[in-house]
Amino acid sequence: MTKLKKIKFLLYIYIFSQVGFYIFAPLYALFAKSIDISPRYIGFIWSAYSMLSAIFILLFGKFENHRRKEKYVKLGIYIYPIADLLFLMVHSPTGLVLVLGFNALGAGITFPALKTMFARNQKKGRESEEWSWMDSSNMFAGATGAAIGGVVIGFYGFKGLFITMAIIQFVAAIMAHRVLAYKK
């Protein structure tokens, strides 16, 4: 597989994964409010989730230094659809914290490996352009995910939202599993 093809597949995996995330992220506060969490704790829980994601990214970034990245992308990305389905069982602040913590673990495992693979496959002289693909794809995923989330929640509520997230992120996991199985 050529480097350009590998970068494209890594971007597709990233985009699908991020669309799944952004289906929920803009609607998180509505969900937390629906299980009777106060606005103050809604902010603290998201803050804790973001901090835990950052810590896991740092820890796994160091841990993955001398290990095969493909394995960690696949492992981390399979955590997302599992976490999405676990949201179906959340009925308390503690449950929300636990599921978000599990999701943060997925981010910590996935992002360092995925971004290292992306960097290794860049074409010399086009790095800025190719990094712009990664960053803009995150914003496109945010726009797409928020729109999908709004439509899905309007028709099917949070249950439909979590199932949709799981399906989209499972597609990303299957893509990662198939594409990263190649040894080239």
KOLKOL-84237 format. One record per atom (N, C-alpha, C): x, y, z; atom name. Coordinates in steps of 0.1 Angstrom, whole numbers, padded with zeros to 4 digits. Example, Ala and Ser with C-alpha at 12.3 -4.5 7.8 and 13.67 -1.06 7.14 Angstrom:
KOLKOL-84237
+-------+-------+-------+-------+
|    xx |    yy |    zz | atome |
+-------+-------+-------+-------+
|  0132 | -0057 |  0078 |     N |
|  0123 | -0045 |  0078 |    CA |
|  0132 | -0033 |  0078 |     C |
|  0128 | -0022 |  0071 |     N |
|  0137 | -0011 |  0071 |    CA |
|  0129 |  0000 |  0079 |     C |
+-------+-------+-------+-------+
This chain:
KOLKOL-84237
+-------+-------+-------+-------+
|    xx |    yy |    zz | atome |
+-------+-------+-------+-------+
|  0009 | -0012 |  0000 |     N |
|  0000 |  0000 |  0000 |    CA |
|  0009 |  0012 |  0000 |     C |
|  0006 |  0022 | -0009 |     N |
|  0014 |  0034 | -0010 |    CA |
|  0012 |  0043 |  0003 |     C |
|  0021 |  0052 |  0005 |     N |
|  0020 |  0061 |  0017 |    CA |
|  0007 |  0069 |  0016 |     C |
|  0005 |  0074 |  0003 |     N |
| -0007 |  0083 |  0001 |    CA |
| -0020 |  0075 |  0004 |     C |
| -0020 |  0063 |  0000 |     N |
| -0032 |  0054 |  0002 |    CA |
| -0034 |  0052 |  0017 |     C |
| -0023 |  0049 |  0024 |     N |
| -0023 |  0047 |  0038 |    CA |
| -0028 |  0059 |  0046 |     C |
| -0023 |  0071 |  0042 |     N |
| -0028 |  0083 |  0048 |    CA |
| -0043 |  0085 |  0046 |     C |
| -0048 |  0082 |  0034 |     N |
| -0062 |  0083 |  0031 |    CA |
| -0070 |  0074 |  0040 |     C |
| -0066 |  0062 |  0042 |     N |
| -0073 |  0052 |  0050 |    CA |
| -0072 |  0056 |  0065 |     C |
| -0061 |  0061 |  0069 |     N |
| -0060 |  0066 |  0083 |    CA |
| -0070 |  0078 |  0085 |     C |
| -0071 |  0087 |  0075 |     N |
| -0080 |  0098 |  0076 |    CA |
| -0095 |  0093 |  0077 |     C |
| -0098 |  0083 |  0068 |     N |
| -0112 |  0077 |  0069 |    CA |
| -0115 |  0071 |  0082 |     C |
| -0105 |  0064 |  0088 |     N |
| -0107 |  0058 |  0101 |    CA |
| -0110 |  0069 |  0111 |     C |
| -0101 |  0079 |  0111 |     N |
| -0102 |  0091 |  0120 |    CA |
| -0115 |  0098 |  0119 |     C |
| -0119 |  0101 |  0106 |     N |
| -0132 |  0108 |  0104 |    CA |
| -0144 |  0100 |  0109 |     C |
| -0145 |  0088 |  0106 |     N |
| -0156 |  0080 |  0111 |    CA |
| -0156 |  0079 |  0126 |     C |
| -0145 |  0077 |  0132 |     N |
| -0144 |  0077 |  0146 |    CA |
| -0148 |  0090 |  0152 |     C |
| -0144 |  0101 |  0147 |     N |
| -0147 |  0114 |  0152 |    CA |
| -0162 |  0118 |  0149 |     C |
| -0167 |  0114 |  0138 |     N |
| -0182 |  0116 |  0136 |    CA |
| -0190 |  0110 |  0147 |     C |
| -0186 |  0098 |  0150 |     N |
| -0193 |  0091 |  0161 |    CA |
| -0192 |  0098 |  0174 |     C |
| -0180 |  0104 |  0177 |     N |
| -0178 |  0112 |  0189 |    CA |
| -0187 |  0125 |  0189 |     C |
| -0186 |  0132 |  0177 |     N |
| -0193 |  0144 |  0176 |    CA |
| -0208 |  0143 |  0175 |     C |
| -0213 |  0131 |  0173 |     N |
| -0228 |  0129 |  0174 |    CA |
| -0233 |  0132 |  0188 |     C |
| -0224 |  0128 |  0198 |     N |
| -0228 |  0130 |  0212 |    CA |
| -0223 |  0143 |  0218 |     C |
| -0211 |  0147 |  0215 |     N |
| -0204 |  0158 |  0222 |    CA |
| -0213 |  0170 |  0223 |     C |
| -0219 |  0175 |  0212 |     N |
| -0227 |  0188 |  0214 |    CA |
| -0240 |  0185 |  0222 |     C |
| -0244 |  0173 |  0224 |     N |
| -0256 |  0170 |  0230 |    CA |
| -0254 |  0164 |  0244 |     C |
| -0241 |  0163 |  0248 |     N |
| -0238 |  0157 |  0261 |    CA |
| -0245 |  0164 |  0273 |     C |
| -0246 |  0177 |  0273 |     N |
| -0252 |  0184 |  0284 |    CA |
| -0267 |  0180 |  0285 |     C |
| -0273 |  0179 |  0274 |     N |
| -0288 |  0175 |  0274 |    CA |
| -0289 |  0161 |  0280 |     C |
| -0280 |  0152 |  0277 |     N |
| -0281 |  0138 |  0282 |    CA |
| -0278 |  0139 |  0297 |     C |
| -0268 |  0146 |  0301 |     N |
| -0265 |  0147 |  0316 |    CA |
| -0276 |  0153 |  0323 |     C |
| -0282 |  0163 |  0318 |     N |
| -0294 |  0169 |  0324 |    CA |
| -0306 |  0159 |  0325 |     C |
| -0307 |  0151 |  0315 |     N |
| -0318 |  0141 |  0315 |    CA |
| -0316 |  0131 |  0326 |     C |
| -0304 |  0129 |  0332 |     N |
| -0303 |  0120 |  0343 |    CA |
| -0300 |  0128 |  0356 |     C |
| -0306 |  0140 |  0356 |     N |
| -0306 |  0148 |  0368 |    CA |
| -0293 |  0152 |  0373 |     C |
| -0283 |  0156 |  0365 |     N |
| -0271 |  0161 |  0369 |    CA |
| -0271 |  0176 |  0368 |     C |
| -0267 |  0183 |  0378 |     N |
| -0267 |  0198 |  0378 |    CA |
| -0258 |  0204 |  0368 |     C |
| -0260 |  0216 |  0363 |     N |
| -0251 |  0222 |  0353 |    CA |
| -0237 |  0222 |  0358 |     C |
| -0235 |  0225 |  0371 |     N |
| -0221 |  0226 |  0376 |    CA |
| -0214 |  0213 |  0374 |     C |
| -0221 |  0202 |  0378 |     N |
| -0214 |  0189 |  0377 |    CA |
| -0213 |  0184 |  0362 |     C |
| -0222 |  0189 |  0354 |     N |
| -0221 |  0186 |  0340 |    CA |
| -0208 |  0191 |  0335 |     C |
| -0204 |  0203 |  0338 |     N |
| -0191 |  0209 |  0334 |    CA |
| -0180 |  0201 |  0340 |     C |
| -0181 |  0198 |  0353 |     N |
| -0170 |  0191 |  0360 |    CA |
| -0168 |  0177 |  0354 |     C |
| -0178 |  0170 |  0351 |     N |
| -0177 |  0157 |  0345 |    CA |
| -0170 |  0157 |  0331 |     C |
| -0174 |  0167 |  0323 |     N |
| -0168 |  0168 |  0310 |    CA |
| -0153 |  0172 |  0311 |     C |
| -0151 |  0181 |  0321 |     N |
| -0137 |  0185 |  0324 |    CA |
| -0129 |  0173 |  0328 |     C |
| -0134 |  0165 |  0336 |     N |
| -0127 |  0153 |  0341 |    CA |
| -0124 |  0143 |  0329 |     C |
| -0134 |  0142 |  0321 |     N |
| -0133 |  0133 |  0309 |    CA |
| -0122 |  0139 |  0300 |     C |
| -0121 |  0151 |  0298 |     N |
| -0111 |  0157 |  0289 |    CA |
| -0097 |  0156 |  0295 |     C |
| -0096 |  0158 |  0308 |     N |
| -0084 |  0157 |  0315 |    CA |
| -0079 |  0142 |  0315 |     C |
| -0088 |  0133 |  0317 |     N |
| -0084 |  0119 |  0317 |    CA |
| -0080 |  0115 |  0303 |     C |
| -0087 |  0120 |  0293 |     N |
| -0082 |  0117 |  0279 |    CA |
| -0068 |  0122 |  0277 |     C |
| -0065 |  0134 |  0281 |     N |
| -0052 |  0140 |  0280 |    CA |
| -0041 |  0132 |  0287 |     C |
| -0045 |  0127 |  0299 |     N |
| -0035 |  0119 |  0307 |    CA |
| -0033 |  0106 |  0300 |     C |
| -0044 |  0099 |  0296 |     N |
| -0042 |  0087 |  0289 |    CA |
| -0034 |  0088 |  0276 |     C |
| -0036 |  0099 |  0268 |     N |
| -0029 |  0102 |  0256 |    CA |
| -0014 |  0103 |  0259 |     C |
| -0010 |  0110 |  0270 |     N |
|  0004 |  0111 |  0274 |    CA |
|  0010 |  0098 |  0278 |     C |
|  0002 |  0091 |  0286 |     N |
|  0007 |  0078 |  0291 |    CA |
|  0009 |  0068 |  0280 |     C |
| -0001 |  0066 |  0271 |     N |
|  0000 |  0057 |  0260 |    CA |
|  0010 |  0062 |  0250 |     C |
|  0011 |  0075 |  0248 |     N |
|  0021 |  0080 |  0239 |    CA |
|  0035 |  0075 |  0242 |     C |
|  0038 |  0076 |  0255 |     N |
|  0051 |  0071 |  0260 |    CA |
|  0052 |  0056 |  0258 |     C |
|  0042 |  0049 |  0263 |     N |
|  0041 |  0034 |  0263 |    CA |
|  0043 |  0028 |  0249 |     C |
|  0036 |  0035 |  0239 |     N |
|  0036 |  0030 |  0225 |    CA |
|  0049 |  0033 |  0217 |     C |
|  0058 |  0040 |  0223 |     N |
|  0070 |  0045 |  0216 |    CA |
|  0076 |  0034 |  0207 |     C |
|  0079 |  0022 |  0213 |     N |
|  0086 |  0012 |  0206 |    CA |
|  0078 |  0000 |  0203 |     C |
|  0065 |  0002 |  0200 |     N |
|  0056 | -0009 |  0198 |    CA |
|  0049 | -0006 |  0184 |     C |
|  0043 | -0017 |  0179 |     N |
|  0036 | -0017 |  0166 |    CA |
|  0023 | -0008 |  0168 |     C |
|  0023 |  0002 |  0160 |     N |
|  0011 |  0012 |  0162 |    CA |
| -0002 |  0006 |  0157 |     C |
| -0002 | -0003 |  0147 |     N |
| -0014 | -0008 |  0141 |    CA |
| -0022 | -0015 |  0152 |     C |
| -0016 | -0022 |  0160 |     N |
| -0023 | -0030 |  0171 |    CA |
| -0030 | -0021 |  0181 |     C |
| -0024 | -0009 |  0184 |     N |
| -0030 |  0000 |  0193 |    CA |
| -0041 |  0008 |  0187 |     C |
| -0040 |  0011 |  0174 |     N |
| -0051 |  0018 |  0168 |    CA |
| -0063 |  0009 |  0168 |     C |
| -0061 | -0003 |  0164 |     N |
| -0072 | -0013 |  0164 |    CA |
| -0078 | -0015 |  0178 |     C |
| -0070 | -0017 |  0188 |     N |
| -0075 | -0019 |  0201 |    CA |
| -0083 | -0006 |  0206 |     C |
| -0077 |  0005 |  0205 |     N |
| -0083 |  0017 |  0209 |    CA |
| -0096 |  0020 |  0202 |     C |
| -0096 |  0018 |  0189 |     N |
| -0108 |  0022 |  0181 |    CA |
| -0120 |  0012 |  0184 |     C |
| -0117 |  0000 |  0188 |     N |
| -0127 | -0010 |  0192 |    CA |
| -0134 | -0006 |  0205 |     C |
| -0127 |  0002 |  0213 |     N |
| -0133 |  0006 |  0226 |    CA |
| -0144 |  0016 |  0224 |     C |
| -0144 |  0024 |  0213 |     N |
| -0154 |  0034 |  0211 |    CA |
| -0168 |  0028 |  0210 |     C |
| -0170 |  0019 |  0200 |     N |
| -0184 |  0014 |  0199 |    CA |
| -0189 |  0006 |  0212 |     C |
| -0180 |  0000 |  0219 |     N |
| -0184 | -0006 |  0232 |    CA |
| -0188 |  0005 |  0241 |     C |
| -0180 |  0015 |  0243 |     N |
| -0184 |  0026 |  0252 |    CA |
| -0198 |  0032 |  0247 |     C |
| -0200 |  0034 |  0234 |     N |
| -0212 |  0039 |  0229 |    CA |
| -0224 |  0031 |  0234 |     C |
| -0223 |  0018 |  0233 |     N |
| -0234 |  0009 |  0238 |    CA |
| -0235 |  0009 |  0253 |     C |
| -0224 |  0011 |  0260 |     N |
| -0225 |  0012 |  0274 |    CA |
| -0233 |  0025 |  0279 |     C |
| -0233 |  0035 |  0270 |     N |
| -0241 |  0047 |  0274 |    CA |
| -0256 |  0043 |  0275 |     C |
| -0260 |  0033 |  0269 |     N |
| -0274 |  0028 |  0270 |    CA |
| -0278 |  0024 |  0284 |     C |
| -0268 |  0021 |  0292 |     N |
| -0270 |  0016 |  0306 |    CA |
| -0267 |  0027 |  0316 |     C |
| -0264 |  0039 |  0312 |     N |
| -0261 |  0050 |  0321 |    CA |
| -0274 |  0057 |  0326 |     C |
| -0276 |  0056 |  0339 |     N |
| -0287 |  0063 |  0345 |    CA |
| -0284 |  0071 |  0358 |     C |
| -0270 |  0073 |  0359 |     N |
| -0266 |  0080 |  0371 |    CA |
| -0253 |  0087 |  0368 |     C |
| -0249 |  0097 |  0376 |     N |
| -0236 |  0104 |  0374 |    CA |
| -0224 |  0094 |  0374 |     C |
| -0225 |  0085 |  0383 |     N |
| -0214 |  0075 |  0384 |    CA |
| -0212 |  0067 |  0371 |     C |
| -0224 |  0063 |  0366 |     N |
| -0224 |  0055 |  0353 |    CA |
| -0218 |  0064 |  0342 |     C |
| -0222 |  0076 |  0342 |     N |
| -0217 |  0085 |  0331 |    CA |
| -0202 |  0087 |  0332 |     C |
| -0197 |  0089 |  0344 |     N |
| -0183 |  0091 |  0347 |    CA |
| -0175 |  0078 |  0342 |     C |
| -0180 |  0066 |  0346 |     N |
| -0174 |  0054 |  0342 |    CA |
| -0173 |  0052 |  0327 |     C |
| -0184 |  0054 |  0320 |     N |
| -0184 |  0053 |  0305 |    CA |
| -0175 |  0063 |  0299 |     C |
| -0176 |  0075 |  0303 |     N |
| -0167 |  0085 |  0297 |    CA |
| -0152 |  0082 |  0300 |     C |
| -0149 |  0076 |  0312 |     N |
| -0136 |  0072 |  0315 |    CA |
| -0131 |  0061 |  0305 |     C |
| -0140 |  0052 |  0302 |     N |
| -0137 |  0041 |  0293 |    CA |
| -0134 |  0047 |  0279 |     C |
| -0143 |  0056 |  0275 |     N |
| -0141 |  0063 |  0262 |    CA |
| -0127 |  0070 |  0262 |     C |
| -0124 |  0077 |  0273 |     N |
| -0111 |  0084 |  0274 |    CA |
| -0099 |  0074 |  0272 |     C |
| -0101 |  0062 |  0278 |     N |
| -0091 |  0051 |  0276 |    CA |
| -0089 |  0048 |  0261 |     C |
| -0100 |  0047 |  0254 |     N |
| -0099 |  0045 |  0239 |    CA |
| -0092 |  0056 |  0232 |     C |
| -0094 |  0069 |  0236 |     N |
| -0087 |  0080 |  0230 |    CA |
| -0072 |  0079 |  0233 |     C |
| -0069 |  0076 |  0246 |     N |
| -0055 |  0075 |  0250 |    CA |
| -0047 |  0064 |  0242 |     C |
| -0054 |  0053 |  0239 |     N |
| -0047 |  0042 |  0232 |    CA |
| -0046 |  0046 |  0217 |     C |
| -0057 |  0051 |  0211 |     N |
| -0058 |  0053 |  0197 |    CA |
| -0050 |  0065 |  0192 |     C |
| -0051 |  0077 |  0197 |     N |
| -0046 |  0089 |  0191 |    CA |
| -0031 |  0089 |  0190 |     C |
| -0023 |  0085 |  0200 |     N |
| -0008 |  0086 |  0197 |    CA |
| -0004 |  0076 |  0186 |     C |
| -0009 |  0064 |  0186 |     N |
| -0006 |  0055 |  0175 |    CA |
| -0011 |  0059 |  0161 |     C |
| -0023 |  0064 |  0160 |     N |
| -0029 |  0068 |  0148 |    CA |
| -0021 |  0080 |  0142 |     C |
| -0018 |  0090 |  0151 |     N |
| -0011 |  0102 |  0146 |    CA |
|  0004 |  0099 |  0142 |     C |
|  0010 |  0089 |  0149 |     N |
|  0023 |  0085 |  0146 |    CA |
|  0023 |  0078 |  0132 |     C |
|  0014 |  0070 |  0130 |     N |
|  0013 |  0063 |  0117 |    CA |
|  0010 |  0073 |  0106 |     C |
|  0002 |  0083 |  0109 |     N |
| -0001 |  0094 |  0099 |    CA |
|  0012 |  0101 |  0096 |     C |
|  0019 |  0105 |  0106 |     N |
|  0032 |  0113 |  0104 |    CA |
|  0042 |  0104 |  0096 |     C |
|  0043 |  0092 |  0099 |     N |
|  0053 |  0083 |  0092 |    CA |
|  0049 |  0081 |  0077 |     C |
|  0037 |  0083 |  0073 |     N |
|  0033 |  0081 |  0059 |    CA |
|  0032 |  0094 |  0051 |     C |
|  0036 |  0105 |  0057 |     N |
|  0035 |  0118 |  0050 |    CA |
|  0045 |  0119 |  0039 |     C |
|  0042 |  0126 |  0029 |     N |
|  0051 |  0128 |  0018 |    CA |
|  0060 |  0141 |  0021 |     C |
|  0073 |  0139 |  0021 |     N |
|  0082 |  0150 |  0023 |    CA |
|  0078 |  0162 |  0014 |     C |
|  0077 |  0174 |  0020 |     N |
|  0074 |  0186 |  0013 |    CA |
|  0059 |  0189 |  0013 |     C |
|  0050 |  0179 |  0017 |     N |
|  0036 |  0181 |  0018 |    CA |
|  0030 |  0180 |  0032 |     C |
|  0039 |  0180 |  0042 |     N |
|  0035 |  0178 |  0056 |    CA |
|  0024 |  0187 |  0060 |     C |
|  0026 |  0200 |  0057 |     N |
|  0016 |  0210 |  0062 |    CA |
|  0002 |  0207 |  0056 |     C |
|  0002 |  0205 |  0043 |     N |
| -0010 |  0201 |  0036 |    CA |
| -0017 |  0189 |  0042 |     C |
| -0008 |  0179 |  0044 |     N |
| -0014 |  0166 |  0049 |    CA |
| -0019 |  0167 |  0064 |     C |
| -0012 |  0175 |  0072 |     N |
| -0017 |  0178 |  0085 |    CA |
| -0030 |  0186 |  0085 |     C |
| -0031 |  0195 |  0075 |     N |
| -0043 |  0202 |  0074 |    CA |
| -0055 |  0193 |  0071 |     C |
| -0052 |  0182 |  0064 |     N |
| -0062 |  0172 |  0061 |    CA |
| -0067 |  0166 |  0074 |     C |
| -0058 |  0163 |  0083 |     N |
| -0061 |  0157 |  0096 |    CA |
| -0070 |  0167 |  0104 |     C |
| -0065 |  0179 |  0105 |     N |
| -0072 |  0189 |  0113 |    CA |
| -0085 |  0193 |  0108 |     C |
| -0086 |  0195 |  0094 |     N |
| -0099 |  0198 |  0088 |    CA |
| -0108 |  0187 |  0089 |     C |
| -0104 |  0175 |  0088 |     N |
| -0113 |  0163 |  0089 |    CA |
| -0119 |  0163 |  0102 |     C |
| -0112 |  0167 |  0113 |     N |
| -0118 |  0167 |  0126 |    CA |
| -0130 |  0177 |  0126 |     C |
| -0128 |  0189 |  0120 |     N |
| -0138 |  0199 |  0119 |    CA |
| -0150 |  0194 |  0111 |     C |
| -0147 |  0188 |  0099 |     N |
| -0158 |  0182 |  0091 |    CA |
| -0166 |  0172 |  0099 |     C |
| -0158 |  0164 |  0106 |     N |
| -0165 |  0153 |  0115 |    CA |
| -0174 |  0160 |  0125 |     C |
| -0169 |  0171 |  0131 |     N |
| -0177 |  0178 |  0141 |    CA |
| -0190 |  0184 |  0135 |     C |
| -0189 |  0189 |  0123 |     N |
| -0201 |  0195 |  0116 |    CA |
| -0210 |  0183 |  0113 |     C |
| -0205 |  0173 |  0107 |     N |
| -0213 |  0162 |  0103 |    CA |
| -0220 |  0155 |  0115 |     C |
| -0211 |  0152 |  0125 |     N |
| -0216 |  0145 |  0137 |    CA |
| -0227 |  0153 |  0144 |     C |
| -0225 |  0166 |  0146 |     N |
| -0235 |  0174 |  0153 |    CA |
| -0248 |  0174 |  0145 |     C |
| -0248 |  0175 |  0132 |     N |
| -0260 |  0175 |  0124 |    CA |
| -0267 |  0161 |  0125 |     C |
| -0259 |  0150 |  0124 |     N |
| -0265 |  0137 |  0125 |    CA |
| -0271 |  0135 |  0139 |     C |
| -0264 |  0139 |  0149 |     N |
| -0268 |  0138 |  0163 |    CA |
| -0282 |  0145 |  0165 |     C |
| -0283 |  0157 |  0160 |     N |
| -0295 |  0165 |  0161 |    CA |
| -0307 |  0158 |  0155 |     C |
| -0305 |  0153 |  0143 |     N |
| -0316 |  0146 |  0136 |    CA |
| -0319 |  0133 |  0143 |     C |
| -0309 |  0125 |  0147 |     N |
| -0312 |  0112 |  0153 |    CA |
| -0319 |  0114 |  0167 |     C |
| -0314 |  0124 |  0175 |     N |
| -0321 |  0126 |  0188 |    CA |
| -0335 |  0131 |  0186 |     C |
| -0337 |  0139 |  0176 |     N |
| -0351 |  0143 |  0173 |    CA |
| -0361 |  0132 |  0170 |     C |
| -0356 |  0122 |  0163 |     N |
| -0365 |  0111 |  0159 |    CA |
| -0365 |  0099 |  0169 |     C |
| -0353 |  0096 |  0175 |     N |
| -0351 |  0084 |  0182 |    CA |
| -0346 |  0086 |  0197 |     C |
| -0344 |  0098 |  0201 |     N |
| -0339 |  0100 |  0214 |    CA |
| -0325 |  0096 |  0217 |     C |
| -0321 |  0095 |  0229 |     N |
| -0307 |  0092 |  0232 |    CA |
| -0304 |  0077 |  0229 |     C |
| -0314 |  0068 |  0231 |     N |
| -0311 |  0054 |  0227 |    CA |
| -0307 |  0053 |  0213 |     C |
| -0314 |  0060 |  0204 |     N |
| -0311 |  0060 |  0190 |    CA |
| -0298 |  0066 |  0187 |     C |
| -0295 |  0077 |  0195 |     N |
| -0282 |  0084 |  0193 |    CA |
| -0270 |  0075 |  0197 |     C |
| -0271 |  0067 |  0208 |     N |
| -0260 |  0059 |  0212 |    CA |
| -0258 |  0047 |  0202 |     C |
| -0269 |  0042 |  0197 |     N |
| -0268 |  0031 |  0187 |    CA |
| -0262 |  0036 |  0174 |     C |
| -0266 |  0048 |  0170 |     N |
| -0260 |  0054 |  0158 |    CA |
| -0245 |  0056 |  0160 |     C |
| -0241 |  0061 |  0171 |     N |
| -0227 |  0063 |  0174 |    CA |
| -0220 |  0050 |  0173 |     C |
| -0225 |  0040 |  0179 |     N |
| -0219 |  0027 |  0180 |    CA |
| -0217 |  0021 |  0165 |     C |
| -0227 |  0023 |  0157 |     N |
| -0227 |  0018 |  0143 |    CA |
| -0216 |  0025 |  0136 |     C |
| -0215 |  0038 |  0137 |     N |
| -0205 |  0046 |  0129 |    CA |
| -0191 |  0042 |  0134 |     C |
| -0190 |  0042 |  0147 |     N |
| -0176 |  0039 |  0152 |    CA |
| -0172 |  0024 |  0150 |     C |
| -0182 |  0015 |  0149 |     N |
| -0179 |  0002 |  0146 |    CA |
| -0174 |  0001 |  0131 |     C |
| -0180 |  0009 |  0122 |     N |
| -0175 |  0010 |  0109 |    CA |
| -0160 |  0014 |  0109 |     C |
| -0157 |  0024 |  0117 |     N |
| -0143 |  0028 |  0118 |    CA |
| -0134 |  0017 |  0123 |     C |
| -0139 |  0009 |  0132 |     N |
| -0131 | -0002 |  0138 |    CA |
| -0129 | -0013 |  0127 |     C |
| -0139 | -0016 |  0120 |     N |
| -0138 | -0026 |  0109 |    CA |
| -0128 | -0021 |  0099 |     C |
| -0129 | -0008 |  0095 |     N |
| -0119 | -0002 |  0085 |    CA |
| -0105 | -0003 |  0091 |     C |
| -0103 |  0000 |  0103 |     N |
| -0090 | -0001 |  0109 |    CA |
| -0085 | -0015 |  0110 |     C |
| -0094 | -0024 |  0113 |     N |
| -0090 | -0038 |  0114 |    CA |
| -0086 | -0043 |  0100 |     C |
| -0093 | -0040 |  0090 |     N |
| -0090 | -0045 |  0076 |    CA |
| -0078 | -0038 |  0070 |     C |
| -0077 | -0025 |  0071 |     N |
| -0066 | -0017 |  0065 |    CA |
| -0053 | -0020 |  0072 |     C |
| -0054 | -0020 |  0085 |     N |
| -0041 | -0022 |  0093 |    CA |
| -0037 | -0036 |  0094 |     C |
| -0044 | -0045 |  0088 |     N |
| -0039 | -0059 |  0088 |    CA |
| -0028 | -0061 |  0078 |     C |
| -0027 | -0052 |  0068 |     N |
| -0017 | -0053 |  0058 |    CA |
| -0003 | -0050 |  0064 |     C |
|  0007 | -0057 |  0060 |     N |
|  0020 | -0056 |  0066 |    CA |
|  0029 | -0045 |  0059 |     C |
|  0024 | -0040 |  0047 |     N |
|  0032 | -0031 |  0039 |    CA |
|  0032 | -0017 |  0045 |     C |
+-------+-------+-------+-------+
